[in-house]
Amino acid sequence: MTDRPHAWDPAGPGVVELPSGRLVRGRGLRSPAPDGAVPDLGVYLLGSPPPAVAWESRWIRWPDFRLPADREGAREVLREAWERSTAERVEVACGGGRGRTGTALACIAVLDGVPAADAVAWVREHYNPRAVETPWQRRYVRRFDRD
């Protein structure tokens, strides 16, 4: 799927290839943005509103080490991110790029067909070995296909 004009470079930092071939980039906002292409859609998982960006963005109110404040709203935004990743560069980011970002990427992987029971292990293998930091984040992913 790398022939798509609005796809991430699959070898780029934080880029995860889902089983369907869709590409999504995860990153931490406390680190500088990677060089190169910018997102078409950014999904920002923070306890307070993110700084303004030059591309379309969505904010999920999601305090550090916690879960989204509005779980149904988070599900809608993550579904939009998954759907748009077929033809657009989608970025998912929190402060450090591991806990909330890993949790959101695991949920997107569930939407892409990864069994919810396997999604945390999947995102740790394909994104970051320390992704999804808390027991309640792991439980959120396991229950994501049921909520």
Beta strands, then each sheet from edge to edge (+ up, - down):
strand 1: 15-17
strand 2: 23-28
strand 3: 41-46
strand 4: 56-61
strand 5: 90-94
sheet 1: 1+ 2- 5- 3- 4-
end
